[in-house]
Amino acid sequence: MDMKTNFNIGKRIHELRINSGLSQEKLALRANITTTYLGLLERNLKNPTVKVIEQICNQLNISLSEFFSDSVSSVQEEDSLSLQIVAQINDRTREEKQIILQVIKDVMKLCDVSKKHEPEKTKEI
């Protein structure tokens, strides 16, 4: 990141939260901050401590270095569905997560089988 560029912390929090499929309420609850405070952070009306940024990052499943990295933004956008899946199961029990994982594996097997049975496209010469 170019150090001459001003880094917009509030915009970054908002962008990552949206890409993760979380509401302000859900992220605030998970990060142990108030919804009001999160809203103020996202609008750049308050400056968070490193501890608060770390709490938010933990709930978004990213590191502090990823938070401050420009390159993560495009990766996050590309992988937003994966982040939404993680966000959906984050509050589940270990047993529920194991069941969900097995269902995902089963669905992936079905997808692989259906791909094998698709007719192969031939190139026209």
N, CA, C and O atoms as a Tinker XYZ file with bonds, in Angstrom:
   500  protein
     1  N      0.845000   -1.171000    0.000000    73     2
     2  CA     0.000000    0.000000    0.000000    64     1     3
     3  C      0.889000    1.231000    0.000000    63     2     4     5
     4  O      1.881000    1.280000    0.727000    81     3
     5  N      0.548000    2.209000   -0.797000    73     3     6
     6  CA     1.290000    3.463000   -0.854000    64     5     7
     7  C      1.038000    4.227000    0.435000    63     6     8     9
     8  O     -0.104000    4.547000    0.764000    81     7
     9  N      2.106000    4.515000    1.158000    73     7    10
    10  CA     1.962000    5.184000    2.452000    64     9    11
    11  C      1.441000    6.609000    2.317000    63    10    12    13
    12  O      0.988000    7.192000    3.302000    81    11
    13  N      1.497000    7.184000    1.109000    73    11    14
    14  CA     0.972000    8.531000    0.905000    64    13    15
    15  C     -0.554000    8.527000    0.839000    63    14    16    17
    16  O     -1.194000    9.563000    1.017000    81    15
    17  N     -1.120000    7.370000    0.587000    73    15    18
    18  CA    -2.564000    7.233000    0.480000    64    17    19
    19  C     -3.180000    7.187000    1.871000    63    18    20    21
    20  O     -2.676000    6.497000    2.758000    81    19
    21  N     -4.263000    7.918000    2.058000    73    19    22
    22  CA    -4.985000    7.843000    3.325000    64    21    23
    23  C     -5.797000    6.555000    3.340000    63    22    24    25
    24  O     -6.553000    6.282000    2.408000    81    23
    25  N     -5.645000    5.784000    4.373000    73    23    26
    26  CA    -6.381000    4.533000    4.502000    64    25    27
    27  C     -7.690000    4.820000    5.221000    63    26    28    29
    28  O     -7.686000    5.348000    6.333000    81    27
    29  N     -8.786000    4.481000    4.605000    73    27    30
    30  CA   -10.110000    4.739000    5.153000    64    29    31
    31  C    -10.572000    3.522000    5.963000    63    30    32    33
    32  O    -11.132000    2.575000    5.412000    81    31
    33  N    -10.332000    3.562000    7.264000    73    31    34
    34  CA   -10.647000    2.426000    8.135000    64    33    35
    35  C    -12.141000    2.128000    8.137000    63    34    36    37
    36  O    -12.541000    0.968000    8.045000    81    35
    37  N    -12.958000    3.150000    8.241000    73    35    38
    38  CA   -14.401000    2.942000    8.276000    64    37    39
    39  C    -14.919000    2.282000    7.018000    63    38    40    41
    40  O    -15.731000    1.359000    7.075000    81    39
    41  N    -14.447000    2.758000    5.887000    73    39    42
    42  CA   -14.866000    2.179000    4.608000    64    41    43
    43  C    -14.420000    0.726000    4.513000    63    42    44    45
    44  O    -15.145000   -0.124000    3.996000    81    43
    45  N    -13.229000    0.451000    5.010000    73    43    46
    46  CA   -12.682000   -0.908000    4.964000    64    45    47
    47  C    -13.516000   -1.849000    5.836000    63    46    48    49
    48  O    -13.834000   -2.963000    5.420000    81    47
    49  N    -13.865000   -1.407000    7.030000    73    47    50
    50  CA   -14.702000   -2.230000    7.909000    64    49    51
    51  C    -16.038000   -2.513000    7.229000    63    50    52    53
    52  O    -16.504000   -3.652000    7.204000    81    51
    53  N    -16.646000   -1.470000    6.681000    73    51    54
    54  CA   -17.942000   -1.616000    6.009000    64    53    55
    55  C    -17.842000   -2.603000    4.843000    63    54    56    57
    56  O    -18.669000   -3.506000    4.710000    81    55
    57  N    -16.836000   -2.423000    4.015000    73    55    58
    58  CA   -16.626000   -3.267000    2.832000    64    57    59
    59  C    -16.460000   -4.740000    3.234000    63    58    60    61
    60  O    -17.085000   -5.623000    2.647000    81    59
    61  N    -15.626000   -4.991000    4.223000    73    59    62
    62  CA   -15.391000   -6.369000    4.663000    64    61    63
    63  C    -16.631000   -6.970000    5.317000    63    62    64    65
    64  O    -16.919000   -8.155000    5.142000    81    63
    65  N    -17.358000   -6.160000    6.064000    73    63    66
    66  CA   -18.583000   -6.646000    6.715000    64    65    67
    67  C    -19.615000   -7.051000    5.671000    63    66    68    69
    68  O    -20.218000   -8.120000    5.766000    81    67
    69  N    -19.815000   -6.191000    4.672000    73    67    70
    70  CA   -20.780000   -6.483000    3.604000    64    69    71
    71  C    -20.361000   -7.729000    2.834000    63    70    72    73
    72  O    -21.185000   -8.602000    2.563000    81    71
    73  N    -19.073000   -7.813000    2.481000    73    71    74
    74  CA   -18.575000   -8.979000    1.741000    64    73    75
    75  C    -18.713000  -10.269000    2.538000    63    74    76    77
    76  O    -18.782000  -11.354000    1.961000    81    75
    77  N    -18.752000  -10.154000    3.850000    73    75    78
    78  CA   -18.914000  -11.332000    4.706000    64    77    79
    79  C    -20.380000  -11.681000    4.926000    63    78    80    81
    80  O    -20.694000  -12.711000    5.522000    81    79
    81  N    -21.270000  -10.828000    4.446000    73    79    82
    82  CA   -22.695000  -11.090000    4.590000    64    81    83
    83  C    -23.222000  -10.859000    5.994000    63    82    84    85
    84  O    -24.231000  -11.444000    6.387000    81    83
    85  N    -22.540000  -10.003000    6.756000    73    83    86
    86  CA   -22.954000   -9.734000    8.132000    64    85    87
    87  C    -23.647000   -8.382000    8.249000    63    86    88    89
    88  O    -23.267000   -7.420000    7.582000    81    87
    89  N    -24.653000   -8.319000    9.092000    73    87    90
    90  CA   -25.276000   -7.037000    9.416000    64    89    91
    91  C    -24.396000   -6.332000   10.438000    63    90    92    93
    92  O    -23.518000   -6.946000   11.044000    81    91
    93  N    -24.637000   -5.039000   10.623000    73    91    94
    94  CA   -23.908000   -4.310000   11.664000    64    93    95
    95  C    -24.176000   -4.942000   13.027000    63    94    96    97
    96  O    -23.267000   -5.090000   13.844000    81    95
    97  N    -25.425000   -5.310000   13.259000    73    95    98
    98  CA   -25.798000   -5.884000   14.543000    64    97    99
    99  C    -25.032000   -7.170000   14.831000    63    98   100   101
   100  O    -24.523000   -7.372000   15.933000    81    99
   101  N    -24.959000   -8.040000   13.818000    73    99   102
   102  CA   -24.308000   -9.331000   14.017000    64   101   103
   103  C    -22.804000   -9.169000   14.238000    63   102   104   105
   104  O    -22.234000   -9.797000   15.131000    81   103
   105  N    -22.159000   -8.322000   13.419000    73   103   106
   106  CA   -20.719000   -8.115000   13.588000    64   105   107
   107  C    -20.422000   -7.451000   14.929000    63   106   108   109
   108  O    -19.488000   -7.846000   15.626000    81   107
   109  N    -21.208000   -6.451000   15.286000    73   107   110
   110  CA   -20.991000   -5.759000   16.563000    64   109   111
   111  C    -21.112000   -6.734000   17.734000    63   110   112   113
   112  O    -20.279000   -6.730000   18.640000    81   111
   113  N    -22.140000   -7.557000   17.711000    73   111   114
   114  CA   -22.341000   -8.533000   18.778000    64   113   115
   115  C    -21.151000   -9.482000   18.874000    63   114   116   117
   116  O    -20.636000   -9.741000   19.962000    81   115
   117  N    -20.722000   -9.995000   17.728000    73   115   118
   118  CA   -19.602000  -10.944000   17.713000    64   117   119
   119  C    -18.291000  -10.291000   18.134000    63   118   120   121
   120  O    -17.460000  -10.932000   18.777000    81   119
   121  N    -18.096000   -9.016000   17.778000    73   119   122
   122  CA   -16.848000   -8.313000   18.095000    64   121   123
   123  C    -16.885000   -7.677000   19.484000    63   122   124   125
   124  O    -15.921000   -7.042000   19.911000    81   123
   125  N    -18.000000   -7.853000   20.178000    73   123   126
   126  CA   -18.156000   -7.326000   21.539000    64   125   127
   127  C    -18.085000   -5.796000   21.592000    63   126   128   129
   128  O    -17.465000   -5.215000   22.483000    81   127
   129  N    -18.736000   -5.165000   20.615000    73   127   130
   130  CA   -18.877000   -3.704000   20.594000    64   129   131
   131  C    -20.344000   -3.398000   20.320000    63   130   132   133
   132  O    -21.100000   -4.288000   19.932000    81   131
   133  N    -20.752000   -2.153000   20.516000    73   131   134
   134  CA   -22.156000   -1.814000   20.260000    64   133   135
   135  C    -22.372000   -1.546000   18.770000    63   134   136   137
   136  O    -21.448000   -1.186000   18.040000    81   135
   137  N    -23.605000   -1.731000   18.353000    73   135   138
   138  CA   -23.971000   -1.439000   16.966000    64   137   139
   139  C    -23.756000    0.040000   16.664000    63   138   140   141
   140  O    -23.300000    0.399000   15.579000    81   139
   141  N    -24.082000    0.886000   17.619000    73   139   142
   142  CA   -23.889000    2.332000   17.445000    64   141   143
   143  C    -22.423000    2.650000   17.199000    63   142   144   145
   144  O    -22.089000    3.419000   16.297000    81   143
   145  N    -21.550000    2.057000   18.005000    73   143   146
   146  CA   -20.114000    2.294000   17.859000    64   145   147
   147  C    -19.617000    1.799000   16.502000    63   146   148   149
   148  O    -18.822000    2.478000   15.853000    81   147
   149  N    -20.076000    0.625000   16.067000    73   147   150
   150  CA   -19.679000    0.103000   14.757000    64   149   151
   151  C    -20.129000    1.046000   13.648000    63   150   152   153
   152  O    -19.381000    1.295000   12.702000    81   151
   153  N    -21.340000    1.569000   13.758000    73   151   154
   154  CA   -21.829000    2.534000   12.772000    64   153   155
   155  C    -20.967000    3.784000   12.725000    63   154   156   157
   156  O    -20.677000    4.306000   11.649000    81   155
   157  N    -20.560000    4.263000   13.895000    73   155   158
   158  CA   -19.680000    5.437000   13.957000    64   157   159
   159  C    -18.323000    5.136000   13.326000    63   158   160   161
   160  O    -17.745000    5.985000   12.646000    81   159
   161  N    -17.818000    3.924000   13.554000    73   159   162
   162  CA   -16.545000    3.534000   12.940000    64   161   163
   163  C    -16.665000    3.503000   11.422000    63   162   164   165
   164  O    -15.804000    4.025000   10.715000    81   163
   165  N    -17.738000    2.888000   10.924000    73   163   166
   166  CA   -17.923000    2.763000    9.479000    64   165   167
   167  C    -18.091000    4.121000    8.805000    63   166   168   169
   168  O    -17.740000    4.284000    7.637000    81   167
   169  N    -18.621000    5.089000    9.533000    73   167   170
   170  CA   -18.780000    6.438000    8.968000    64   169   171
   171  C    -17.586000    7.336000    9.292000    63   170   172   173
   172  O    -17.619000    8.539000    9.032000    81   171
   173  N    -16.538000    6.751000    9.858000    73   171   174
   174  CA   -15.316000    7.483000   10.221000    64   173   175
   175  C    -15.569000    8.621000   11.204000    63   174   176   177
   176  O    -14.877000    9.639000   11.174000    81   175
   177  N    -16.550000    8.449000   12.065000    73   175   178
   178  CA   -16.826000    9.453000   13.085000    64   177   179
   179  C    -16.108000    9.130000   14.391000    63   178   180   181
   180  O    -16.017000    9.971000   15.285000    81   179
   181  N    -15.604000    7.913000   14.492000    73   179   182
   182  CA   -14.795000    7.477000   15.637000    64   181   183
   183  C    -13.591000    6.726000   15.101000    63   182   184   185
   184  O    -13.651000    6.104000   14.040000    81   183
   185  N    -12.493000    6.789000   15.848000    73   183   186
   186  CA   -11.292000    6.038000   15.489000    64   185   187
   187  C    -11.159000    4.842000   16.421000    63   186   188   189
   188  O    -11.102000    5.006000   17.640000    81   187
   189  N    -11.111000    3.634000   15.854000    73   187   190
   190  CA   -11.020000    2.448000   16.702000    64   189   191
   191  C     -9.609000    2.241000   17.243000    63   190   192   193
   192  O     -8.629000    2.693000   16.651000    81   191
   193  N     -9.525000    1.560000   18.360000    73   191   194
   194  CA    -8.222000    1.143000   18.869000    64   193   195
   195  C     -7.780000   -0.084000   18.070000    63   194   196   197
   196  O     -8.582000   -0.703000   17.371000    81   195
   197  N     -6.516000   -0.420000   18.180000    73   195   198
   198  CA    -6.015000   -1.624000   17.515000    64   197   199
   199  C     -6.752000   -2.851000   18.056000    63   198   200   201
   200  O     -7.041000   -3.786000   17.309000    81   199
   201  N     -7.050000   -2.841000   19.343000    73   199   202
   202  CA    -7.776000   -3.963000   19.956000    64   201   203
   203  C     -9.148000   -4.147000   19.306000    63   202   204   205
   204  O     -9.556000   -5.276000   19.033000    81   203
   205  N     -9.853000   -3.057000   19.059000    73   203   206
   206  CA   -11.176000   -3.144000   18.426000    64   205   207
   207  C    -11.038000   -3.642000   16.989000    63   206   208   209
   208  O    -11.819000   -4.484000   16.546000    81   207
   209  N    -10.051000   -3.127000   16.263000    73   207   210
   210  CA    -9.838000   -3.601000   14.888000    64   209   211
   211  C     -9.531000   -5.097000   14.907000    63   210   212   213
   212  O    -10.010000   -5.848000   14.058000    81   211
   213  N     -8.734000   -5.519000   15.876000    73   211   214
   214  CA    -8.387000   -6.938000   15.994000    64   213   215
   215  C     -9.628000   -7.781000   16.286000    63   214   216   217
   216  O     -9.786000   -8.861000   15.717000    81   215
   217  N    -10.508000   -7.301000   17.165000    73   215   218
   218  CA   -11.752000   -8.015000   17.469000    64   217   219
   219  C    -12.612000   -8.140000   16.210000    63   218   220   221
   220  O    -13.191000   -9.194000   15.950000    81   219
   221  N    -12.689000   -7.070000   15.439000    73   219   222
   222  CA   -13.468000   -7.089000   14.199000    64   221   223
   223  C    -12.839000   -8.065000   13.208000    63   222   224   225
   224  O    -13.537000   -8.870000   12.593000    81   223
   225  N    -11.519000   -7.989000   13.059000    73   223   226
   226  CA   -10.811000   -8.890000   12.141000    64   225   227
   227  C    -11.032000  -10.352000   12.516000    63   226   228   229
   228  O    -11.244000  -11.196000   11.645000    81   227
   229  N    -10.982000  -10.647000   13.806000    73   227   230
   230  CA   -11.205000  -12.025000   14.253000    64   229   231
   231  C    -12.569000  -12.530000   13.809000    63   230   232   233
   232  O    -12.704000  -13.689000   13.415000    81   231
   233  N    -13.572000  -11.677000   13.869000    73   231   234
   234  CA   -14.921000  -12.082000   13.479000    64   233   235
   235  C    -15.090000  -12.163000   11.964000    63   234   236   237
   236  O    -15.989000  -12.842000   11.468000    81   235
   237  N    -14.223000  -11.469000   11.238000    73   235   238
   238  CA   -14.261000  -11.512000    9.773000    64   237   239
   239  C    -13.290000  -12.557000    9.220000    63   238   240   241
   240  O    -13.142000  -12.704000    8.007000    81   239
   241  N    -12.639000  -13.272000   10.123000    73   239   242
   242  CA   -11.678000  -14.319000    9.750000    64   241   243
   243  C    -10.526000  -13.811000    8.896000    63   242   244   245
   244  O    -10.116000  -14.466000    7.939000    81   243
   245  N    -10.006000  -12.633000    9.251000    73   243   246
   246  CA    -8.839000  -12.088000    8.563000    64   245   247
   247  C     -7.836000  -11.593000    9.603000    63   246   248   249
   248  O     -8.187000  -11.351000   10.758000    81   247
   249  N     -6.585000  -11.446000    9.173000    73   247   250
   250  CA    -5.548000  -10.931000   10.068000    64   249   251
   251  C     -5.521000   -9.405000    9.992000    63   250   252   253
   252  O     -6.118000   -8.799000    9.103000    81   251
   253  N     -4.816000   -8.806000   10.943000    73   251   254
   254  CA    -4.644000   -7.349000   10.902000    64   253   255
   255  C     -3.916000   -6.929000    9.631000    63   254   256   257
   256  O     -4.261000   -5.913000    9.028000    81   255
   257  N     -2.915000   -7.699000    9.220000    73   255   258
   258  CA    -2.183000   -7.328000    7.999000    64   257   259
   259  C     -3.089000   -7.397000    6.778000    63   258   260   261
   260  O     -2.973000   -6.570000    5.873000    81   259
   261  N     -3.991000   -8.378000    6.743000    73   259   262
   262  CA    -4.944000   -8.449000    5.634000    64   261   263
   263  C     -5.899000   -7.258000    5.666000    63   262   264   265
   264  O     -6.274000   -6.723000    4.622000    81   263
   265  N     -6.286000   -6.853000    6.867000    73   263   266
   266  CA    -7.189000   -5.711000    7.001000    64   265   267
   267  C     -6.588000   -4.467000    6.359000    63   266   268   269
   268  O     -7.280000   -3.711000    5.677000    81   267
   269  N     -5.293000   -4.263000    6.586000    73   267   270
   270  CA    -4.640000   -3.059000    6.086000    64   269   271
   271  C     -4.044000   -3.221000    4.688000    63   270   272   273
   272  O     -3.401000   -2.300000    4.184000    81   271
   273  N     -4.245000   -4.357000    4.068000    73   271   274
   274  CA    -3.697000   -4.614000    2.740000    64   273   275
   275  C     -4.714000   -4.280000    1.655000    63   274   276   277
   276  O     -5.878000   -4.672000    1.739000    81   275
   277  N     -4.262000   -3.550000    0.632000    73   275   278
   278  CA    -5.127000   -3.225000   -0.507000    64   277   279
   279  C     -5.510000   -4.471000   -1.293000    63   278   280   281
   280  O     -6.631000   -4.576000   -1.789000    81   279
   281  N     -4.587000   -5.406000   -1.404000    73   279   282
   282  CA    -4.820000   -6.570000   -2.254000    64   281   283
   283  C     -5.919000   -7.478000   -1.724000    63   282   284   285
   284  O     -6.544000   -8.202000   -2.498000    81   283
   285  N     -6.161000   -7.453000   -0.437000    73   283   286
   286  CA    -7.182000   -8.323000    0.129000    64   285   287
   287  C     -8.565000   -7.931000   -0.355000    63   286   288   289
   288  O     -9.442000   -8.787000   -0.472000    81   287
   289  N     -8.775000   -6.665000   -0.635000    73   287   290
   290  CA   -10.094000   -6.205000   -1.053000    64   289   291
   291  C    -10.596000   -6.977000   -2.261000    63   290   292   293
   292  O    -11.732000   -7.451000   -2.264000    81   291
   293  N     -9.759000   -7.109000   -3.291000    73   291   294
   294  CA   -10.201000   -7.820000   -4.480000    64   293   295
   295  C    -10.358000   -9.308000   -4.197000    63   294   296   297
   296  O    -11.261000   -9.949000   -4.735000    81   295
   297  N     -9.490000   -9.862000   -3.358000    73   295   298
   298  CA    -9.619000  -11.265000   -2.988000    64   297   299
   299  C    -10.919000  -11.467000   -2.225000    63   298   300   301
   300  O    -11.636000  -12.439000   -2.462000    81   299
   301  N    -11.226000  -10.551000   -1.308000    73   299   302
   302  CA   -12.449000  -10.652000   -0.529000    64   301   303
   303  C    -13.673000  -10.621000   -1.441000    63   302   304   305
   304  O    -14.614000  -11.391000   -1.248000    81   303
   305  N    -13.660000   -9.732000   -2.433000    73   303   306
   306  CA   -14.796000   -9.636000   -3.340000    64   305   307
   307  C    -14.974000  -10.936000   -4.104000    63   306   308   309
   308  O    -16.096000  -11.415000   -4.269000    81   307
   309  N    -13.856000  -11.516000   -4.576000    73   307   310
   310  CA   -13.924000  -12.759000   -5.329000    64   309   311
   311  C    -14.394000  -13.912000   -4.457000    63   310   312   313
   312  O    -15.059000  -14.826000   -4.944000    81   311
   313  N    -14.061000  -13.879000   -3.191000    73   311   314
   314  CA   -14.354000  -14.988000   -2.308000    64   313   315
   315  C    -15.489000  -14.674000   -1.333000    63   314   316   317
   316  O    -15.580000  -15.285000   -0.268000    81   315
   317  N    -16.341000  -13.737000   -1.690000    73   315   318
   318  CA   -17.376000  -13.309000   -0.757000    64   317   319
   319  C    -18.373000  -14.415000   -0.440000    63   318   320   321
   320  O    -18.913000  -14.447000    0.666000    81   319
   321  N    -18.631000  -15.317000   -1.371000    73   319   322
   322  CA   -19.547000  -16.422000   -1.073000    64   321   323
   323  C    -18.974000  -17.332000    0.005000    63   322   324   325
   324  O    -19.701000  -17.783000    0.890000    81   323
   325  N    -17.686000  -17.599000   -0.066000    73   323   326
   326  CA   -17.051000  -18.420000    0.970000    64   325   327
   327  C    -17.153000  -17.743000    2.326000    63   326   328   329
   328  O    -17.413000  -18.397000    3.336000    81   327
   329  N    -16.953000  -16.445000    2.348000    73   327   330
   330  CA   -17.054000  -15.707000    3.605000    64   329   331
   331  C    -18.475000  -15.732000    4.147000    63   330   332   333
   332  O    -18.683000  -15.811000    5.357000    81   331
   333  N    -19.452000  -15.666000    3.249000    73   331   334
   334  CA   -20.848000  -15.719000    3.685000    64   333   335
   335  C    -21.181000  -17.085000    4.281000    63   334   336   337
   336  O    -21.935000  -17.184000    5.249000    81   335
   337  N    -20.607000  -18.138000    3.689000    73   335   338
   338  CA   -20.824000  -19.483000    4.231000    64   337   339
   339  C    -20.253000  -19.571000    5.641000    63   338   340   341
   340  O    -20.909000  -20.065000    6.558000    81   339
   341  N    -19.031000  -19.091000    5.802000    73   339   342
   342  CA   -18.396000  -19.106000    7.124000    64   341   343
   343  C    -19.219000  -18.298000    8.121000    63   342   344   345
   344  O    -19.411000  -18.725000    9.259000    81   343
   345  N    -19.701000  -17.141000    7.702000    73   343   346
   346  CA   -20.490000  -16.289000    8.596000    64   345   347
   347  C    -21.773000  -16.994000    9.038000    63   346   348   349
   348  O    -22.211000  -16.838000   10.178000    81   347
   349  N    -22.370000  -17.764000    8.137000    73   347   350
   350  CA   -23.619000  -18.451000    8.465000    64   349   351
   351  C    -23.435000  -19.537000    9.515000    63   350   352   353
   352  O    -24.337000  -19.781000   10.317000    81   351
   353  N    -22.275000  -20.195000    9.518000    73   351   354
   354  CA   -22.094000  -21.309000   10.451000    64   353   355
   355  C    -21.290000  -20.938000   11.692000    63   354   356   357
   356  O    -21.097000  -21.771000   12.577000    81   355
   357  N    -20.829000  -19.716000   11.760000    73   355   358
   358  CA   -19.957000  -19.281000   12.850000    64   357   359
   359  C    -20.557000  -19.502000   14.234000    63   358   360   361
   360  O    -19.831000  -19.853000   15.164000    81   359
   361  N    -21.849000  -19.307000   14.390000    73   359   362
   362  CA   -22.496000  -19.414000   15.701000    64   361   363
   363  C    -23.003000  -20.823000   16.021000    63   362   364   365
   364  O    -23.601000  -21.037000   17.076000    81   363
   365  N    -22.775000  -21.760000   15.143000    73   363   366
   366  CA   -23.284000  -23.125000   15.337000    64   365   367
   367  C    -22.400000  -23.920000   16.296000    63   366   368   369
   368  O    -21.233000  -23.592000   16.510000    81   367
   369  N    -22.979000  -24.956000   16.857000    73   367   370
   370  CA   -22.201000  -25.831000   17.744000    64   369   371
   371  C    -21.239000  -26.670000   16.910000    63   370   372   373
   372  O    -21.365000  -26.753000   15.689000    81   371
   373  N    -20.286000  -27.283000   17.582000    73   371   374
   374  CA   -19.316000  -28.142000   16.890000    64   373   375
   375  C    -20.036000  -29.284000   16.150000    63   374   376   377
   376  O    -19.694000  -29.610000   15.013000    81   375
   377  N    -21.020000  -29.875000   16.805000    73   375   378
   378  CA   -21.761000  -30.981000   16.192000    64   377   379
   379  C    -22.505000  -30.513000   14.941000    63   378   380   381
   380  O    -22.502000  -31.199000   13.918000    81   379
   381  N    -23.139000  -29.345000   15.028000    73   379   382
   382  CA   -23.851000  -28.803000   13.861000    64   381   383
   383  C    -22.873000  -28.516000   12.722000    63   382   384   385
   384  O    -23.170000  -28.774000   11.556000    81   383
   385  N    -21.708000  -27.980000   13.074000    73   383   386
   386  CA   -20.697000  -27.700000   12.046000    64   385   387
   387  C    -20.237000  -28.984000   11.363000    63   386   388   389
   388  O    -19.998000  -28.994000   10.156000    81   387
   389  N    -20.111000  -30.066000   12.130000    73   387   390
   390  CA   -19.707000  -31.343000   11.535000    64   389   391
   391  C    -20.776000  -31.854000   10.572000    63   390   392   393
   392  O    -20.454000  -32.381000    9.507000    81   391
   393  N    -22.030000  -31.702000   10.939000    73   391   394
   394  CA   -23.129000  -32.114000   10.059000    64   393   395
   395  C    -23.125000  -31.267000    8.794000    63   394   396   397
   396  O    -23.256000  -31.794000    7.689000    81   395
   397  N    -22.975000  -29.963000    8.953000    73   395   398
   398  CA   -22.947000  -29.055000    7.798000    64   397   399
   399  C    -21.787000  -29.404000    6.881000    63   398   400   401
   400  O    -21.945000  -29.415000    5.661000    81   399
   401  N    -20.622000  -29.688000    7.454000    73   399   402
   402  CA   -19.460000  -30.070000    6.651000    64   401   403
   403  C    -19.749000  -31.332000    5.850000    63   402   404   405
   404  O    -19.400000  -31.412000    4.672000    81   403
   405  N    -20.385000  -32.317000    6.477000    73   403   406
   406  CA   -20.702000  -33.552000    5.762000    64   405   407
   407  C    -21.691000  -33.291000    4.628000    63   406   408   409
   408  O    -21.559000  -33.861000    3.546000    81   407
   409  N    -22.671000  -32.437000    4.871000    73   407   410
   410  CA   -23.637000  -32.087000    3.821000    64   409   411
   411  C    -22.920000  -31.401000    2.657000    63   410   412   413
   412  O    -23.199000  -31.692000    1.494000    81   411
   413  N    -22.006000  -30.502000    2.971000    73   411   414
   414  CA   -21.245000  -29.812000    1.921000    64   413   415
   415  C    -20.439000  -30.815000    1.106000    63   414   416   417
   416  O    -20.416000  -30.747000   -0.122000    81   415
   417  N    -19.779000  -31.745000    1.788000    73   415   418
   418  CA   -18.996000  -32.768000    1.081000    64   417   419
   419  C    -19.883000  -33.601000    0.168000    63   418   420   421
   420  O    -19.503000  -33.904000   -0.963000    81   419
   421  N    -21.072000  -33.973000    0.660000    73   419   422
   422  CA   -22.003000  -34.765000   -0.144000    64   421   423
   423  C    -22.474000  -33.990000   -1.372000    63   422   424   425
   424  O    -22.554000  -34.544000   -2.469000    81   423
   425  N    -22.782000  -32.728000   -1.188000    73   423   426
   426  CA   -23.219000  -31.891000   -2.313000    64   425   427
   427  C    -22.088000  -31.748000   -3.335000    63   426   428   429
   428  O    -22.326000  -31.789000   -4.542000    81   427
   429  N    -20.867000  -31.582000   -2.848000    73   427   430
   430  CA   -19.726000  -31.460000   -3.764000    64   429   431
   431  C    -19.538000  -32.742000   -4.574000    63   430   432   433
   432  O    -19.216000  -32.681000   -5.760000    81   431
   433  N    -19.736000  -33.905000   -3.939000    73   431   434
   434  CA   -19.645000  -35.178000   -4.664000    64   433   435
   435  C    -20.702000  -35.233000   -5.764000    63   434   436   437
   436  O    -20.422000  -35.661000   -6.884000    81   435
   437  N    -21.916000  -34.798000   -5.438000    73   435   438
   438  CA   -22.984000  -34.779000   -6.441000    64   437   439
   439  C    -22.630000  -33.858000   -7.606000    63   438   440   441
   440  O    -22.875000  -34.189000   -8.766000    81   439
   441  N    -22.057000  -32.711000   -7.291000    73   439   442
   442  CA   -21.641000  -31.775000   -8.342000    64   441   443
   443  C    -20.568000  -32.400000   -9.223000    63   442   444   445
   444  O    -20.604000  -32.263000  -10.446000    81   443
   445  N    -19.612000  -33.085000   -8.600000    73   443   446
   446  CA   -18.543000  -33.736000   -9.360000    64   445   447
   447  C    -19.100000  -34.823000  -10.272000    63   446   448   449
   448  O    -18.671000  -34.953000  -11.418000    81   447
   449  N    -20.055000  -35.604000   -9.767000    73   447   450
   450  CA   -20.667000  -36.665000  -10.562000    64   449   451
   451  C    -21.426000  -36.068000  -11.736000    63   450   452   453
   452  O    -21.334000  -36.573000  -12.855000    81   451
   453  N    -22.177000  -34.996000  -11.493000    73   451   454
   454  CA   -22.954000  -34.396000  -12.583000    64   453   455
   455  C    -22.038000  -33.778000  -13.637000    63   454   456   457
   456  O    -22.378000  -33.773000  -14.820000    81   455
   457  N    -20.887000  -33.258000  -13.226000    73   455   458
   458  CA   -19.930000  -32.711000  -14.196000    64   457   459
   459  C    -19.379000  -33.811000  -15.091000    63   458   460   461
   460  O    -19.162000  -33.595000  -16.283000    81   459
   461  N    -19.151000  -34.990000  -14.519000    73   459   462
   462  CA   -18.611000  -36.110000  -15.296000    64   461   463
   463  C    -19.601000  -36.571000  -16.356000    63   462   464   465
   464  O    -19.199000  -37.077000  -17.404000    81   463
   465  N    -20.884000  -36.402000  -16.092000    73   463   466
   466  CA   -21.911000  -36.868000  -17.016000    64   465   467
   467  C    -22.342000  -35.813000  -18.029000    63   466   468   469
   468  O    -23.161000  -36.093000  -18.905000    81   467
   469  N    -21.798000  -34.605000  -17.915000    73   467   470
   470  CA   -22.111000  -33.572000  -18.900000    64   469   471
   471  C    -21.408000  -33.915000  -20.204000    63   470   472   473
   472  O    -20.256000  -34.347000  -20.194000    81   471
   473  N    -22.098000  -33.724000  -21.334000    73   471   474
   474  CA   -21.427000  -33.994000  -22.614000    64   473   475
   475  C    -20.272000  -33.016000  -22.815000    63   474   476   477
   476  O    -20.393000  -31.819000  -22.558000    81   475
   477  N    -19.158000  -33.557000  -23.277000    73   475   478
   478  CA   -17.985000  -32.716000  -23.498000    64   477   479
   479  C    -18.204000  -31.885000  -24.751000    63   478   480   481
   480  O    -18.662000  -32.396000  -25.773000    81   479
   481  N    -17.877000  -30.606000  -24.669000    73   479   482
   482  CA   -18.025000  -29.720000  -25.818000    64   481   483
   483  C    -16.854000  -29.952000  -26.761000    63   482   484   485
   484  O    -15.699000  -30.002000  -26.339000    81   483
   485  N    -17.163000  -30.089000  -28.018000    73   483   486
   486  CA   -16.099000  -30.280000  -29.006000    64   485   487
   487  C    -15.816000  -28.964000  -29.692000    63   486   488   489
   488  O    -16.712000  -28.154000  -29.934000    81   487
   489  N    -14.559000  -28.775000  -29.995000    73   487   490
   490  CA   -14.162000  -27.547000  -30.679000    64   489   491
   491  C    -14.434000  -27.692000  -32.168000    63   490   492   493
   492  O    -14.179000  -28.739000  -32.763000    81   491
   493  N    -14.948000  -26.638000  -32.747000    73   491   494
   494  CA   -15.155000  -26.637000  -34.188000    64   493   495
   495  C    -13.872000  -26.213000  -34.861000    63   494   496   497
   496  O    -13.205000  -25.272000  -34.430000    81   495
   497  N    -13.537000  -26.914000  -35.918000    73   495   498
   498  CA   -12.296000  -26.604000  -36.640000    64   497   499
   499  C    -12.601000  -25.786000  -37.861000    63   498   500
   500  O    -11.690000  -25.422000  -38.604000    81   499
